[in-house]
Amino acid sequence: MTDYFLVKHVPGPRWDHTRRRREQAAWDEHAAFMDGLTEEGLIFLGGPVGSGDGDYALLVFDADSEADVRARLADDPWADGTLVVESVEPWSVWLRSPPG
């Protein structure tokens, strides 16, 4: 049984490689959208992977299906081609430390 989905976001054709992540067009709108998904309990962890500004971003997403993940992310202001969902993979968590 899948516990979560791992989402890999990569820079798309509208990504301006001369700017850092937080300097991209519509950063504030993208950040507010992602914060909203986190407040809803859909995203548990997320952020850039790699040194500096990161080469790509990963999200740990709680949803019933890959289609649900993609449907929710379609409303992201950066879904205009600034970011592209490269993959959505089911993730079964077998190891977890106890709370506290």
C-alpha positions in Angstrom: 0.0 0.0 0.0 1.3 3.5 -0.9 1.7 5.8 2.0 2.8 8.9 0.0 3.9 10.0 -3.4 7.3 11.5 -4.2 7.0 14.3 -6.7 10.1 15.5 -8.6 9.8 19.1 -9.9 12.4 20.3 -12.4 13.0 23.6 -14.1 10.8 24.0 -17.2 11.2 26.1 -20.3 10.0 29.3 -18.6 12.7 28.9 -15.8 15.1 31.8 -15.9 18.5 30.3 -15.3 20.0 33.7 -14.6 17.9 34.0 -11.4 17.8 32.1 -8.2 14.7 30.1 -7.2 13.2 32.8 -5.0 13.9 35.4 -7.8 11.8 33.6 -10.4 8.7 35.3 -11.7 5.6 34.6 -9.6 7.7 33.3 -6.7 5.3 34.7 -4.0 2.2 33.2 -5.7 4.0 29.8 -6.0 5.1 29.9 -2.4 1.6 30.8 -1.2 0.1 27.9 -3.3 2.6 25.4 -1.8 2.0 26.7 1.7 -1.7 26.2 1.1 -1.2 22.5 0.1 1.0 22.1 3.2 -1.7 23.6 5.5 -4.2 21.2 3.9 -2.0 18.3 5.0 -1.2 17.3 1.4 2.5 18.1 1.5 4.5 16.8 4.4 8.0 17.7 3.2 9.3 19.6 0.3 12.2 21.6 -1.0 15.2 21.9 -3.3 17.7 19.0 -3.6 21.3 19.7 -4.3 23.8 22.3 -3.2 23.0 26.0 -3.3 19.7 26.6 -4.9 19.1 23.0 -5.7 19.0 21.2 -9.1 15.4 20.1 -8.6 12.8 19.9 -5.9 11.1 17.0 -4.1 7.7 16.9 -2.4 6.3 14.2 -0.1 2.6 14.3 -1.1 -0.3 12.6 0.6 -3.0 11.7 -2.0 -5.1 8.8 -3.1 -3.5 8.6 -6.6 -1.0 10.0 -9.0 -3.9 11.6 -10.9 -4.9 13.4 -7.7 -1.4 14.7 -7.2 -1.1 16.0 -10.8 -4.6 17.6 -10.6 -3.7 19.5 -7.4 -0.3 20.6 -8.8 -1.9 21.8 -12.1 -3.2 24.9 -10.2 0.3 25.9 -9.2 1.2 29.3 -10.7 4.5 27.8 -11.7 2.7 25.1 -13.7 2.9 27.5 -16.6 6.3 25.9 -17.5 8.4 27.4 -14.8 8.4 24.0 -13.1 7.6 20.7 -14.7 6.5 17.6 -12.8 9.1 15.1 -14.0 7.8 12.2 -12.0 5.2 11.1 -9.4 6.2 7.9 -7.7 4.3 5.9 -5.0 6.3 5.6 -1.8 5.7 2.9 0.8 7.2 3.9 4.1 8.6 0.9 5.9 10.8 2.7 8.4 9.6 5.5 10.7 11.0 6.7 14.0 8.5 6.9 16.9 7.0 10.3 17.7 9.0 12.4 20.2 
